[in-house]
Amino acid sequence: MTNSAFYVRKEMLPQSPPPAREAGAIKWARENLFSSPLNAILTLAGVFSVLWLFWEFTPWFWRSVWHANTLAECRDIITAAYGEGVTGACWAVIKERWPQYLFGFYPSDLYWRPVLAFILMFVALAPILFTSVPRKMLWFTMSYPALAFWLLWGGSIWIPVVAMAGFAIGYLAAKVALPVGGAIGATILAIVAPVVWWVVLAGAVADLLDQILPIAIEGVRSREFGGFILAFTIGVTGIVASLPLGILLALGRQSDMFLVHKFAVGFIEFIRGVPLITLLFTASLLLNYFLPPGTDFDIILRVIIMVTLFAAAYIAEVIRGGLAALPKGQYEAADSLGLDYWKATRLIIMPQALKISIPGIVSTFIGLFKDTTLVVFVGLLDPLKGITDAVRATTDWKGIYWEPYIFVGSIFFLICFGMSRYSMYLERKLKTDHR
């Protein structure tokens, strides 16, 4: 056997860089853009589309005009700068008419009231959206609807205060009835007591308080609302009110009680089977026929009620899907702990169902906010169609087209995109099942 010499390296070789095809941007492109012939074709088609859009629209944006008093003056400025037959964006209409897009025909000397209500809205939503905010702020959240109503519509402060008192009366009535009538009796009384208060006593109590201690600011009619102040008023109120109503409808649809189950099913199927525009026409034209003569039922309030009912029916189905996705063991675990129906629902079942239903709920909210533009069909000036038509009806801006729609669409996109990102944040925060 021949002698063999073995060599053992005593020093480590320096680490070699990976091949160019297996690192950096080239690797990412191979895996995500050109991983197959079909993906390569789609990537090239997408790049071509983006370049075409950039090539077509960039000059139009580049030749924008921000300072002009009329559309004709805008076009003259573009022609003088770039030659005959050249077009460009005329953003001067937005610069001149932005108060209308934000406030509609709200009195200009009272703009501070909707601005203050808008700022306070975020303060009121903070303890609901973020757990790091002190829970004590929930008292302001509960009182914010009355404050916002008073700031937006004005008049006597006692009208919204007395209206909010109805919810407190319902809560106290349910708490008193719970030991005697059980959960069903407490629920019925919690609904009946506020209705009796609002229909029979609220008006007289508000008038009495107004005589004793008159506190009022200048009133604003609902017909003067418009633009994004109208969209936020209807959208935010509908979102806040439709979620608890949707939860009750979802529970009612799964209830073993015959009347409750049939009512929930009938309501949900009827609302889902009727277009929203039909409900808006009903709120605008037909609802007054069922009210006593001389009743002045505010048009915005009627629209809010119909939009809330419409969204609640869809949210109920989304939450019902979340309830159906829960394993049966969760219900059995609640029974093994000796919890009654309401405690099991509140502490075990509903938190998990809501976590599963977050994407669908937020999608419904986004659709609800965008559907506020449909109020133009009942005579309210939404920011997309109503205000834009009012601006284009003037002789100064007759013929303007793309700029108002791009401006309003961009604001809607930012708001809806913000809701979508918060939904993703909430999903990540509550995703504890695989940690």
N, C-alpha and C positions, 0 to 999 in steps of 0.2 A: 504494500500500500504506500503510495507516494505521500510525501509530507505536504500538508496543506497549511497555508498561512492564512489566519483569520485576522480581519481588521475591524476593530471596534472604534467607532467615532466617539471621541470624547467631547466634542463641541457640537451644539445644535446648529443646524443650517438655518439661515434667516427665512422667515415665512414668505412664500412666493405669492404674488398677487393673483387673484382668480382670473380666468380667461375673460377677455372683453365681452364675450357673448353671455357670460354668466354673472355679470355684476352691473350695478348702476342703471342708467336709463335704458340701455340696450336690453338688459334682462327684463325690466318692467314692460318695455314695449313688446317684446317677444311673447311674454306671458299674458298681457292684457289687451294688446291691439292686433297682433299678428299671430295668434296661437293656432289659427287654422285658415284655410283659404277663404271661407265664408267671413270670418272675423276681419281678415285683411281687406276684403271688398267693402264691408260695412265701414271700416275705419277710413278708407280712402273716400268713400261716398260722404261720410260725415265731415271730413276735413274739407272736401270740395264745397259742401253746403255752407259751412261756416265762412270760408273764404269768399264765397259768392255773396252772402249776406253782408259781410264786412265791406266788400267792394261796392255794393249797391247803396248801402245806407250810411256809411261813414261820410261821404261828401255832403249828404243832406244834413247830417248833424253838424258837420264842420262849418257849414255856411249858416249857422244859426244866428238869428237876430233877437236880441233881448230888450232893445230900447226902441219902441215904436208905439204910436197911439192908435193906429188902424192897420188892418191887413194890407190895404193898398200901400201904405207907407213902408210896411215890411218888404213888400215885393219890390218897391222902388229902390230900397237900400240894397237888396240882393242884386238887382239888375245893374245898379251903378257900380257895384264891387266886382261882379263876376261876369257880366255880359247878359245879353238878351236871351231869354228862353231857359235860363238856369234857375233851379228851384232850391229852396233851403227851408229849414225849420224856423217858424216864427213863434218863439217862446215868449214874446212880449205879451201875448194874450194871457198867459199864466201869470206873468208879473203884474199885469194890471188887474186881473179878475180873481186872484187867489183868495180874497176874502169871501167871494161868493162860493167858491169850491169848498171852503172850510166851514162857513157859517150860513150859507144860503142867504136869506133876506132878514136874518136876525139883526136887530138894531145895532148899528156900528158902535154907539156909545156904551153898549152893554156887552161887548165882546169879552170883557174880563170875566163874566159869569160862566160861560161855557169853557173858557180856558181854565179857570179855577176848578170847575167840576171835572175836567179831563185830568188835571194833575192829581186831584184828590182820589180819582178812580184808581190810579196806580198805588196810592197809599192804602186804599181799602183792599185791593187785591193782593198786596204783598203778603199778609199773614196767611192767605189761602194758598198762594202759589209756592211760597218758600218757607220751609220749616225753621230756618234760622231767625226769622222775624219773631219778636216776642208775641206770645199768644194773647197778651192783654190788649193788643191792637184789634182783636176781633170785635170789641165793643164799637170801635169806629166803623168797622166793616158792616156791622149790623145796622148802624144808624146812617150809613152813607146813602142808601136809596132815598130816604126822606130829604137829606141835604141836597142831593143832586137834583131831585125833582124841584125843590124850592129855588135852586140857583137857575135852572134852565127855564122853568115856566114862570117863576115869580109868584106874586100874590101873597096871600096870608101864609105864614109858616105853620099855622095850626092844621091846615088841610093835610099835608103829608105826615105830620106828627100823629094826628088822629088815625090816619090810614095805617101807619106802621103799628099803632097800638092794637089793631085788630089781630096781628100775629102774636103779640104778647098775651092777649086775651085767649086766643086759641091754645097757646102753650099752657097757661094756667088752668084752663078748663080741662085739658087732657090730663094734667098732673093730678087734679082733684078727682077726676072720674076714674083714673086707673085702678085704685084699690077697690072700687065698687063695681064698675062695669067691665073691668078687664081691658085687654088691649083693643078689642073691637069697639067697645063703648067709648074708650078714650079717643080712638081714631075718629069715630063719628062726631063726637063732641068737638074735637079739634077742628073739624071742618065746618060744623054748623054754627058754632059760637062766633067766629070771625065774620061769617056771611051775615048773620043777624046784626052784628055790630055795624058793619059797613052799610047795610041796606036801611036799617031802622034808626040807629042812634048816632052814627058818625057825623052826619051833616049838622044835626042840632048841637052836638057837643062842640064841633069846630066853630060854629057861629057864636056860641056862648063864650068860648075862650077868646075869640077875636074881639068880642065886646069888652071883656074884662082886661085883657092885655093885648092890644093890637100891635102885631109885629108883621110888617109886610114890605115888599119891594115891588118895583114896577113889573106888571104882568106882561107876558109875551104870548101871542097866540100861536097855536101849533102850525098854522099855515105859513108862518114866517120862518119855520125851521127848514133846513135844506142842507145839501152838501154832506160833508163828512160828520157834522154834528148830528144829523139825522141818522146816518148809517151807524154811528156809534151808539146812539140812544136806542135804536131798535135792536141792533146786533148784540150789544153787551147785555141788555136786559133779557133778550130772548135766550142767550146762552146761559146766563145765571139761573133763570127761572125754569128752563126746559130740563136741566139735569136732574133736580130732585123729582120733578114730575115724571120724567122718563123712568127713574128708579122705581117709583110707586107703580107705574103701569107695567113694568117688567115683573115685579113681584105679584101684581094682580093677575097677570096672565098665567103665572105658575101656581096661583092659589087653588086650594081645594074647594073654596066656597063658590057655589054655582053662580050666584049673581055677580060677585066680584070678578070671577074669571070671564064670564060672558061679556060684562061691560068692558073690561080691558081689551079683550079680543076684538069686540065690535068697534071700539074707538080706534084702536091701532090700525085695523084693516081699512076702516073708512077713511082715515086721514091719509094713509099711504096710497090709497086708491084714487085720491083726488089731487089734481095739480094745485100748487101753492097759489097760483094766480086766481084760481076759482075761490079759494078761501079769502083772498084779499078783496075780491069783488064782493063776496058775501059780507065781509066786515065793513066795507065802504058803503054798500047800497042797501043790503037787505036787513042788516042787524037793527037798524032804527025802526023797522016795521014791527018788531017784537017788543019794543020798549014803550013805556007810557008816553003819551003826547007831551011834547015840550021838553023831553029829556035831551040834554046836550052831552052826548057821549063822545069824548075827544077822539078824533080820527087816528092820532098816533097811538093812543091806548088801544083802540080796536085792532090796529095792525099788529101791535106787540102781542096781544092775546092770541091772534091767529098764527103768527109766526112761532110763538112759543109752543102752541099745541101741535103745530106741524113738526117742529124739531123734536118734541118730546116723543112722538110716535116712532120716529126713526131711532132715537136714543134707546127707547125701550127694547127694540129688537136687537140693537147692538149689545145691550146689557144682558138680554136673555141668552144671547150666544155665549157671553162670558159665564153665565150661570150654568149653562149646559156643558161647558168645557170643564167644569170642576169635577174631580172624581167623586164617586159616591162616598168614599171614605171620609171626606170632609164633613158631610152631613151626619154621618154616623159618629164621627168624633165629637161634634157639637152635642148630639143626643147623649153620648156617654158621659159628658161633663154635666149633664142635668140642666142645660140651658133651655129656656123656652124659645119660641119661634123668633121673637124680636131680638133677643140678646144674641142668639146664634147668627141671625142675619147681620146684625150690626157689627159683631166682633169677629166672626170667622168667615161667613159666606160672602157678604158683599165686598169687603176689602179685596179679596182675591179675584172676584168677578170683575170689579172695576179695574184692577191692575191688568187683567187680560184684555179688557175692552178699551184701553186707552187709545190705541190707534183709530178704532172706529168712532169713538166719541169725538176725538179732535177733528176727524174728517167731517163729521156732521156739523161741528161748530164752524169749520171753515166754509162749508157749503151754506150754512145759515147766514154768515156774515156777507158772503157774496150775493145771496138772494135778497139782501136789503135793497138792491138796485131795482127790484120788481115793483117797489112801491110807487114808481112813476106812473103805473097804470091806474092808481087810485088817486091821482092828483097831487102826490107829494114829490118834491124836487130832490131826487137822489143825485149824488155827485156825478154819476156816469152819463145818464141820459137827460135828467131834468135840468140840471144846471148847465150842462153843455148846450142843450137846445136853447135855453134862455140867453146864453152868451152869443150863440150863433144867430139868434133872432135880431140882434142889434145891427144897425147899418155899419158900424165900425168893424165888426168881426164877422160879417156875413161871408160865408165861403170857407172859413177855417174848419179843418177837419181832423187831421191826424194828431196834432199837438195836444188838444184837451183829452182825447182818449188815452194817449200814451201817458200823460201826467196822472190821470185818475187810475189807470191800470197799474202804474208803478206803485202807487200808494197802497192799493189793494194787495199787490204782490208782497210788499214789505210786511204788511200786517199778517197776511196768511202765512208767509214764510216764517215769521216770528212765532206764530202759534205752532207750526210744524216743528220748529227747533225746540220749543219748550216741551212738546210731546216726547221728542226723542230724549231730552234731558230727564224727563220724569220716568220714562221707561228704564233708562240706565240706573237711575237712583233706586227704583223699586225692584230691580232684577236681582233678587236675593236667592233664587231657587238653586242656582248652580255655583254659588260662591264657596 
